[in-house]
Amino acid sequence: MQELTIFQAIVLGALQGLTEFLPVSSSAHLSLTPWVFGWTPAGLGFDLALHVGTLLAVLVYFRAEWKALFLGGLSLIRHGRAVDDAARRAGFIIVATIPAGIAGALLSDLAETVFRAPIVTACALIVMGALLWLVDARAARVRTLETMGWRDALLVGFAQVLALVPGVSRSGSTMTAGRALGFDRSAAAVFSFLMSMPIILAAALVKVPDAIAEVGVSAPLVAGVLTAAVSGWLAIAVLLRFISRTGYGVFAVYRFALGGVILVLIYTRGGW
């Protein structure tokens, strides 16, 4: 991981926090911002360190839900089966996490190299934006989280695998899958937020110690993580209110615009 200035770290932290929970791809913003402004890339280790900030945001915002999920998980272990709604919800989170955990272990090298190419990111932004818009406009809006089944959790989990490609968006892919399964916008968003915790925690435990060992707990690292935590909390609070009234269309438009700008920049820099 290369050393950043505190200003650069704060900018990246704010981008991480604001875009982790919006269906616009935080990894795309983190990988493209240094490329656009000519900064030295901080690397995947710093990006994952910023995820610690958004992890704190989702833990604090949904603290009541996490308490129930923790107790549900204990019940699941004790009885070997889901005996109540909390245990069932905890099981769904576990099931939804498995596909991305396996894919992350198998494809980590590609995620750090090939998948981070600007042309791949631009295409993923546009294609996933179109899919998000189409599914949100046409899907039914009647299901709540209380109607979720094991098949639903697994399918949303497989959708999360696509987020290994910057530009796809973890929240975008999982919310799109949730909407395609007929969940209402708020239910799809809440499950997406909750299922982010295990995968972010696992990635942080694997990669962040390497980043710290390389440069230590530096001021830019701390500034970036704290900024990501605050901006992430704000993003969750705003998004849950916004999408219930408006939908995901505005995020699709933003993805189209950002993808188009990136393609123009690649062309002008002779990068086709």
N, C-alpha and C positions, 0 to 999 in steps of 0.2 A: 504494500500500500504506500503510495506516495504522499508526502506531506502537503496538506492544504493550508490556506490561510483561514483564519476564523471566519472572515466574511464568506468565503466560498463554502465553508462547512455549514454555516447558517442557511445560506441559499439552498444548498442540497438538502439540509434537514427539513426546511419548510416545504420543499417540493415533495420529499418523501412522505411527510405527514399529511399533506393535502391530497396527494394523489394515490396513496396506498388504499384508501377506502372508496375513492371515486373510480368509476370504471373507465379510467383513462390511461392506466399503466404507469405505476411509479418507476418500474425498472427502465422504461423507455425514457422518462424524464431524467433519471440519474445517469444513464449512459450517454444521452444526447447532449445534456447541458455542457459538460466539459468539451465535447466535440465542437459545439456551436461557438463557444466563447474562447476556445483555444487554451483551456486549462489543462494541466496535467491530470489525466484520469486517476482518481483515487483508488480504483479497483473494487472488485466484488466484496472484499473484506470490509471496506468502509461502508459500502452500500448495505451490507447485512448488519453492521453495527447500528446504522440508522434505524433498521427495523426493530431494534430493541426499544427505541422511542415509541414507535407505533404500537408495539406490543404492550407497553405501559399504558398507552391511551386506551386500547380496547379492554384491558384488564380493569382500569379504573371506571370507564364508562359503563361497562356491563358487570360491575362487581356483584350485584345481586344475582344475576344469571350464573356467574362463575361459581358462586357459593353453592347454588343449587346443583350445578353440573358436577362440582367436586363431590358433594354428598351422593349424587346419583352414581358417579363413578365408583365410589366405595361400595354402594349397594350392588352394583353390577358385579364387582369382584367377589363380594361376600356370597351372593346368591347364584352366581354363574349365569344369570339371565336378567333381563330387564323386567322388574316387578312394578315399576311406576313410571310416570312421565319423565321425571328427572333422570332416571337410569337409562331410559330409552333415548333421551336427548344426548346424554353422554356417549352412549354407544354409537349414535349417528355421527358425532364428531370424530370418534375414533375411526369408524369405517371410511368416512370421507377423507381422512388424512392419509390413509394407507397408499392409494395410487400415487399421489404426489411425492410421498416419502421414497417410494421405490424408484420412481422416475428421476428424482433429484439425485439419488445415489448413482444411478446408471449413466445419467446424462450431464453430470456436473461440469465436465471438461467442455462440452459443446456450449453449455449455458454461459461459460466464461469467455468463449472465443467466437465461434461461428454465429451463434444466436444474437450476439451483441452488435453485429454489423448494422450500420445505419439503414441500408436498403431493406434488410429483413425487418427492422423495427417499423419503418415507414409502411411497408406492405401489411404488416400485422395490425397496425393502428387502423388502417382503412378497412381491411377485410372484417376485422372483429367489430368495428364500428357499425358496418352495414348489418352484420348479424345481430348485434345488440338492438339496433333500431327495429329491424324486421320482427324479431321475436317479441320484443316488448309491445309492439303495436298490435300483433295478431294473437298473442297468447291469452288464455283465459286468466281471470284475476280473482279466483274464488277460494283457493286453498290457503290455509294458515299452517303454521308450523306444527300444530296439533295433529294435522293429517299426514305428516311425513312418515314414510316407511323406509325400510332398509334399502330397497332398490333406489329410491330417490337419493338417499345419502351417498350411495356408491356412484351414481351417475354424476352428481355434483362434484364428487371427489375426482372422477376421471376428467371432468372439465377443468379442474384446478391444475392438472398436469400441463395443459397448454400454456400456462403462465410462465413456464420456463423460458419462453420466447419473449424478450422485451417487446412491448407493443401490444401484446395480447391482453394483459392485465389480469391478475388473479381475481380481483373483485369483479371485473367485467365478465370473465369466463364463467365464474360461479353464479353470478346474478343472472346471466343469460340462461344458464342451465336451469336455474330455479324457476325463472319465468316460463321457459319451455315446458316445464313439468306442471305448470298451472298455478304456481304459488303467486300470491299477490306481491306487489313491489316491496313492501316493507318486510314481509316474511323472507323473501329472497335475499334482501340486503342484510337482515339480522343474522341469518344462518351463515352468509358469506363472511360477516365480521367475526362470528364466533369460531368458525372453522379456520380462521387465519392464525389463531394463537398457537396450536401445536406445530404447524409447519414453520412458522416464523421462529418459534423457540428452538426447534430442532436445528434449523439452519444457523441460528445465532450461536448455539452451543458448539457447532462444528467449526464455523469460520471465524467468529469474533476473537477467540483466543489467539489465532494465528495473526490477526491484524494487530492486536495489542502487543503480542510478542515482537512484532516487527518495529513498531514506532512508540509503544507505550501508551498510557492513558494521557493523550495530549489534549491541550485546550481546544483545538478544532474538533476533535472527536467528541468531547463532552458537550461542546456548544451545538454540534450537529444533532446529537441524540436528544438533548433537551428540547431543541427547536422542533424536532420530529414529533416528540411526545405532545407538546402543546398544540401544534397545528393538526396532528392526527385526531386529538380529542374534538377540536372544533369541526373538523371535516365530518366526523361521525354525527355530531349533533345537528349540523346543517343538512347533511344528506338525507337523514331519516325523515326530516320535515319536508324537504324539497321534493323527493321522488314520489311521496304519497299523493302529492297534488299535481305534479308536472310530468313525471315519467323520466325515461332515460334518453329521450330524443336529443336534448341539448348536449349530452356527453358524446353522442354519436357524431353530431356536427363538429364538435371540438376535435374529435379524433380525425375526421376527414381533413379539417383545416391543418392540424399539426402534421399529419402524414403528407399532405401536399406540400407544406413548407419544407419538410425534410427532403422530399424528392427534388424540389427546386434547388436546395442547397447542395445536394449531391451532384446534380447536373452542372451547376455553376462552378463547382470545385473539381469538375472533371472526374467524378467518381463512378460513372456508370459501369 
